């Protein structure tokens, strides 16, 4: 079994992590927000994976797939937030 470092999927979302014998650990992207209003902060986009974070070995939880999922969730959350805050800037 691979060692589980601070960015390993098993540390961020153990329910989504699997034992991967032929690839590197997978990084999950934590959702981060900034406070525009204390009760309803504007969502921030997930951090894009670096150029060397995908090992290219076909991991079932690839960092690029996880980033795409997080980006989709961010876009929906931002659209919902903008609907609640029509006077907010782009």
C-alpha positions, 0 to 999 in steps of 0.5 A: 500500500502507498504511504498516505501523505497530506494530499492523499485522497484517503486523508481528504475523503476516505469514503472516496479513496481506494487502495491504488497499487500502481499509481500515485496518491490522488489529490482532492481539492477542498472548497474554499470561500471568501466572506463577502457576507458572513452568512453567505460567502462567495465561492472561490474556484478550486485550485487547478492541479499542477502540471506534474500532479497527474501520474498518467497511469489511469488512476480511478480517482485522477486529479484531473477528473476530481478537478473537473468535478470540483470545477462543475460544483464551483460553477453551480455554487457561483451561479446560485450565489449570483442569483442570491446576490444580483448586485455582485460584480463578476 
